[in-house]
Amino acid sequence: MATSAHFPVKSGAPYDLLITLSCNNVLRPKRFQINYTTYDMHHDQDTLRPGQGSAVMLLSREDSPNFHPFWYAQVLGAFLITVDYAGAE
């Protein structure tokens, strides 16, 4: 049984982009690799294992007066899924 879900993605007013998630083949890996840029602008790669203390730090995009420059998170799970970009309507 093939199923899919359509999601509008906000890029302007009104929602004018559309992505489709194909839900007939969803994989949940025990570990995955991410590419990132280091603080000194070099490219690197790490392997994360969700639920095994995989903590990440992201640059905050907030601009409020009392913002913190970084966001901290723990990776609880990861999924591999087919995503189709339908483009602008």
C-alpha positions in Angstrom: 0.0 0.0 0.0 1.7 3.2 -1.2 0.8 6.3 0.8 2.0 9.9 0.5 1.5 13.1 2.4 1.6 16.6 0.8 2.9 19.5 2.9 2.8 23.2 2.0 6.1 24.9 2.8 6.0 28.6 3.7 8.3 30.7 1.5 6.1 33.7 1.0 2.5 34.7 1.4 0.5 32.5 0.7 2.1 29.1 0.9 3.5 28.5 -2.6 5.8 25.5 -2.3 4.9 21.9 -2.0 6.8 18.8 -0.9 5.6 15.2 -1.0 6.7 12.5 1.5 6.5 9.0 0.1 5.6 6.9 3.2 5.7 3.4 1.6 9.4 2.9 2.4 10.4 4.6 5.7 13.7 3.4 7.3 14.9 4.0 10.8 18.7 3.6 10.9 20.6 2.8 14.1 23.3 5.3 13.1 23.7 8.0 10.4 26.3 10.4 9.2 26.0 14.2 9.0 28.1 16.7 7.2 28.8 20.0 8.9 31.1 23.1 8.8 33.4 23.6 11.8 33.9 26.8 13.6 37.0 27.5 11.5 35.1 26.9 8.3 36.4 23.4 7.5 34.1 20.6 6.4 33.8 17.5 8.6 31.6 14.5 9.1 30.3 12.7 12.2 28.4 9.5 12.9 25.4 9.8 15.3 23.5 7.1 17.1 20.0 8.4 18.0 19.2 7.9 21.7 22.8 7.1 22.6 23.8 10.6 23.9 23.9 12.1 20.4 23.9 15.8 21.3 24.1 18.6 18.7 24.7 22.3 18.8 23.3 24.7 16.2 23.8 28.3 15.5 20.7 30.2 16.7 18.8 32.3 14.2 17.0 34.3 16.9 17.4 38.1 17.0 15.5 38.9 20.2 17.2 41.0 22.9 17.8 38.1 25.3 18.7 35.4 22.8 21.4 32.7 23.3 23.7 32.3 20.3 23.4 28.5 20.1 20.6 25.9 20.3 21.4 22.6 21.9 19.5 19.4 21.2 19.6 15.6 21.6 18.9 13.4 18.6 16.1 11.0 19.6 15.5 9.4 16.2 16.3 9.6 12.5 14.3 8.5 9.5 15.1 8.0 5.9 12.2 8.9 3.6 11.7 9.8 0.0 10.9 13.5 -0.4 9.8 15.0 -3.8 10.0 18.7 -4.3 7.1 19.9 -6.5 8.4 23.4 -6.9 6.5 26.7 -6.8 2.9 26.6 -7.7 
